């Protein structure tokens, strides 16, 4: 009986001294990169957009959360030069037809659920993505290795009231049709 009490007390002491191991790691926005690809019937355009801030939350080595703010005014086109219309396309992407950056300067991504993936260091995340004050869930796999996290996923722009050139909303666009989805490739350094 005395041994039982000793064990019970030891367990209570151990339980009371357990400290939460959750750790928030800020993302290095200068070293992190978000690349995008927008496709249309006649080709595609590529570019980048910058993180304003962000953090990943870990419990030990396991990913438990994350939130990010994107600077929408930083949208840049990388596949065109000035004489090919780079500035014109960047201006159009910032205009109300697309992201309306004068009014909606940032977009946000907040992790909601995280499940272990098929391989070590891989997680399936469902997050709330907010663009132009419209929030919709997105699901993607993210891989964490060392101080880097990477993911690639598609976003349906029409869910955020970005309908310009969408064959889902306008008829007769022909070769001016722009795909509803755009692809993001993200590399986070923390």
Secondary structure, DSSP 8 states (H G I E B T S, - for coil): -HHHHHHHHHHHHHHHH----EEEEE--TTT-EEEEEEEETTEEEEEEEEEEEEEEEEETTEEEEEEEEEEEEEEEESS--GGGTHHHHHHHHHSTTTT-TTT--EEEEEEEEEEE-SSTTEEEEEEEEEETTEEEEEEEEEEEETTEEEEEEEEEGGGGT--TTBTTT-SS-GGG-EEEEEEEEEEEE-
